[in-house]
Amino acid sequence: SSLEGDDSYNTNADTSISFKNKLFEKRRNIEDKILESSKRSLDMLQTSEEIALATSKELSYQREQLERSNTLLGAINSSLHVSKRYISSVKNVFGSFKNFISTKRDDSMISKSDKQNVHPHDGIVYQNNDGKTQKIESLNLHPGLRIRGMNKNFNENTLEFDKRLQVNLGSIDNSVSRLMNLALDMGREIEDQNRLINDITVKAENTVASLQSHNNDLKNLIN
């Protein structure tokens, strides 16, 4: 009877030890999984940190480029403002110049009309202070007053100036158009970068929330 009691006690003790060993092994497996999961999370966080640092450097460089672009745009706008005033001055001068040319042309036409009423070799008759009539040689025969050739050269120079000015103004217009397109392209690029920064901010907030939730889950498993 005493032996049977001892055997029963030993059997119960072995069963208890075996149960405790199984619990210990199960707990150790759970702890190993938790450690493995935390190690993977740590590796991912380190990788994310490296990416974040690289992104931060890239964003810093990008900001420098944007600030430089902003400075250049300010300089371009200032130059365009000065060029606009210069072009306005040129237009005013050119307008006055054209009016002067137009007046000269009108005077030339009047002079030609007057000459049609005078014979080329007759000259001009006028009365001097003494009441005597005198005769002046025709303008066409006087070398110092032959301005027809001068007017022709003057008009040709005006046309050449007009042509060259139109070419320059066309080049300025093309340059302004290119600068405008560049400004629009940079504006679109800045808008795209702003949207990207907003997306990064949202993802970063979601990442922080996920990490906090993951940390709470790990604490609950351990406890």
C-alpha positions as CSV (number, residue, x, y, z in Angstrom):
1,S,0.0,0.0,0.0
2,S,2.8,2.3,0.9
3,L,4.6,1.4,-2.4
4,E,1.5,2.0,-4.4
5,G,1.2,5.5,-2.8
6,D,4.8,6.3,-3.6
7,D,4.3,5.2,-7.3
8,S,1.2,7.4,-7.6
9,Y,3.1,10.4,-6.1
10,N,6.0,9.9,-8.5
11,T,3.7,9.6,-11.5
12,N,1.9,12.8,-10.5
13,A,5.2,14.5,-10.0
14,D,6.5,13.4,-13.4
15,T,3.3,14.6,-15.0
16,S,3.6,17.9,-13.3
17,I,7.2,18.3,-14.4
18,S,6.4,17.3,-18.0
19,F,3.5,19.8,-18.1
20,K,5.8,22.6,-16.7
21,N,8.5,21.7,-19.3
22,K,5.9,21.9,-22.1
23,L,4.7,25.3,-20.8
24,F,8.3,26.5,-20.5
25,E,9.1,25.3,-24.0
26,K,5.9,26.9,-25.4
27,R,6.8,30.2,-23.6
28,R,10.3,30.0,-24.9
29,N,9.0,29.6,-28.5
30,I,6.7,32.5,-28.1
31,E,9.6,34.6,-26.7
32,D,11.8,33.6,-29.6
33,K,9.1,34.6,-32.1
34,I,8.7,37.9,-30.3
35,L,12.5,38.5,-30.4
36,E,12.6,37.5,-34.0
37,S,9.7,39.8,-34.8
38,S,11.3,42.7,-32.9
39,K,14.6,42.1,-34.7
40,R,12.9,42.3,-38.1
41,S,11.2,45.5,-37.0
42,L,14.5,46.9,-35.8
43,D,16.1,46.1,-39.1
44,M,13.2,47.6,-41.0
45,L,13.4,50.7,-38.8
46,Q,17.2,51.1,-39.4
47,T,16.6,50.7,-43.2
48,S,13.8,53.3,-43.0
49,E,16.1,55.6,-41.0
50,E,18.8,55.3,-43.7
51,I,16.2,56.1,-46.4
52,A,14.9,59.0,-44.3
53,L,18.4,60.5,-43.9
54,A,19.1,60.1,-47.6
55,T,15.7,61.7,-48.4
56,S,16.4,64.5,-45.9
57,K,19.7,65.2,-47.6
58,E,18.0,65.1,-51.0
59,L,15.2,67.4,-49.8
60,S,17.8,69.8,-48.4
61,Y,19.6,69.8,-51.8
62,Q,16.3,70.2,-53.5
63,R,15.4,73.2,-51.3
64,E,18.8,74.8,-52.1
65,Q,18.0,74.3,-55.8
66,L,14.5,75.8,-55.4
67,E,15.9,78.8,-53.5
68,R,18.5,79.2,-56.2
69,S,15.8,79.0,-58.8
70,N,13.8,81.6,-56.9
71,T,16.8,83.9,-56.8
72,L,17.4,83.4,-60.5
73,L,13.8,84.0,-61.3
74,G,14.0,87.3,-59.2
75,A,17.0,88.3,-61.2
76,I,15.3,87.4,-64.5
77,N,12.2,89.3,-63.5
78,S,14.3,92.4,-62.7
79,S,16.1,92.1,-66.0
80,L,12.8,91.7,-67.8
81,H,11.5,94.8,-66.0
82,V,14.6,96.8,-67.1
83,S,14.3,95.4,-70.6
84,K,10.7,96.4,-70.7
85,R,11.5,99.9,-69.9
86,Y,14.3,99.9,-72.4
87,I,12.1,98.6,-75.1
88,S,9.5,101.2,-74.3
89,S,12.2,103.9,-74.6
90,V,13.3,102.4,-77.9
91,K,9.7,102.4,-79.1
92,N,9.2,106.0,-78.1
93,V,12.5,107.1,-79.9
94,F,11.6,105.0,-82.9
95,G,8.1,106.5,-83.0
96,S,9.6,110.0,-82.9
97,F,12.1,108.9,-85.5
98,K,9.4,107.6,-87.9
99,N,7.4,110.8,-87.4
100,F,10.5,112.8,-88.3
101,I,11.0,110.7,-91.4
102,S,7.4,111.0,-92.3
103,T,7.7,114.8,-92.0
104,K,10.8,114.8,-94.2
105,R,9.0,112.7,-96.8
106,D,6.1,115.1,-96.8
107,D,8.5,118.1,-97.2
108,S,10.2,116.2,-100.0
109,M,6.9,115.6,-101.8
110,I,6.0,119.3,-101.5
111,S,9.4,120.2,-102.9
112,K,8.9,117.9,-105.8
113,S,5.5,119.4,-106.5
114,D,6.9,122.9,-106.6
115,K,9.7,121.8,-108.9
116,Q,7.2,120.5,-111.4
117,N,6.0,124.1,-112.0
118,V,9.5,125.3,-112.8
119,H,11.5,124.5,-115.9
120,P,14.8,122.7,-115.1
121,H,16.9,125.4,-116.7
122,D,14.8,128.5,-115.9
123,G,15.8,129.1,-112.3
124,I,13.8,131.1,-109.8
125,V,13.0,134.8,-110.1
126,Y,12.7,137.0,-107.0
127,Q,12.8,140.7,-106.1
128,N,15.6,142.0,-103.9
129,N,15.5,144.9,-101.4
130,D,16.4,147.4,-104.2
131,G,13.3,146.4,-106.2
132,K,15.4,144.7,-108.8
133,T,14.6,141.3,-110.1
134,Q,17.3,138.7,-110.0
135,K,17.4,135.1,-111.2
136,I,18.7,132.1,-109.1
137,E,19.9,128.9,-110.8
138,S,17.6,125.9,-110.6
139,L,17.9,123.7,-107.5
140,N,18.6,120.7,-109.6
141,L,21.6,122.5,-111.2
142,H,23.1,123.7,-107.8
143,P,25.5,121.0,-106.5
144,G,25.1,122.0,-102.8
145,L,21.3,121.6,-102.9
146,R,20.9,118.3,-104.7
147,I,19.2,116.4,-101.9
148,R,17.4,113.7,-104.0
149,G,20.4,111.3,-103.6
150,M,20.7,112.1,-99.9
151,N,17.0,111.4,-99.3
152,K,17.3,108.1,-101.1
153,N,20.3,107.0,-98.9
154,F,18.5,108.3,-95.8
155,N,15.4,106.2,-96.6
156,E,17.5,103.1,-97.3
157,N,19.3,103.5,-93.9
158,T,15.9,103.9,-92.3
159,L,14.6,100.7,-93.8
160,E,17.8,98.8,-92.8
161,F,17.4,100.2,-89.2
162,D,13.7,99.2,-89.1
163,K,14.6,95.7,-90.3
164,R,17.4,95.2,-87.8
165,L,15.2,96.5,-85.0
166,Q,12.4,94.2,-85.9
167,V,14.8,91.2,-85.8
168,N,16.0,92.3,-82.4
169,L,12.5,92.7,-81.1
170,G,11.6,89.3,-82.5
171,S,14.5,87.8,-80.7
172,I,13.6,89.5,-77.4
173,D,10.0,88.2,-77.8
174,N,11.3,84.6,-78.4
175,S,13.6,84.9,-75.4
176,V,10.7,86.1,-73.2
177,S,8.5,83.2,-74.4
178,R,11.3,80.7,-73.6
179,L,11.7,82.2,-70.1
180,M,7.9,82.1,-69.6
181,N,7.9,78.4,-70.6
182,L,10.8,77.7,-68.2
183,A,9.0,79.5,-65.4
184,L,5.8,77.5,-66.1
185,D,7.8,74.2,-66.1
186,M,9.5,75.1,-62.8
187,G,6.1,76.1,-61.3
188,R,4.7,72.7,-62.3
189,E,7.8,71.0,-60.9
190,I,7.4,72.8,-57.6
191,E,3.7,71.8,-57.4
192,D,4.7,68.2,-58.1
193,Q,7.3,68.3,-55.3
194,N,4.8,69.9,-52.9
195,R,2.4,67.0,-53.6
196,L,5.2,64.5,-53.1
197,I,6.1,66.2,-49.7
198,N,2.4,65.9,-48.7
199,D,2.4,62.3,-49.6
200,I,5.6,61.7,-47.6
201,T,4.1,63.5,-44.6
202,V,0.9,61.3,-44.7
203,K,3.0,58.1,-45.1
204,A,5.3,59.2,-42.2
205,E,2.3,59.8,-40.0
206,N,0.8,56.5,-40.9
207,T,4.2,54.8,-40.2
208,V,4.4,56.4,-36.8
209,A,0.9,55.2,-36.0
210,S,1.7,51.7,-37.2
211,L,4.9,51.6,-35.1
212,Q,3.1,52.7,-32.0
213,S,0.4,50.0,-32.6
214,H,3.1,47.4,-33.2
215,N,4.9,48.4,-30.0
216,N,1.7,48.1,-28.0
217,D,1.1,44.6,-29.5
218,L,4.6,43.5,-28.5
219,K,4.1,44.8,-25.0
220,N,0.8,42.9,-24.7
221,L,2.5,39.7,-25.8
222,I,5.3,40.0,-23.3
223,N,3.0,40.8,-20.4
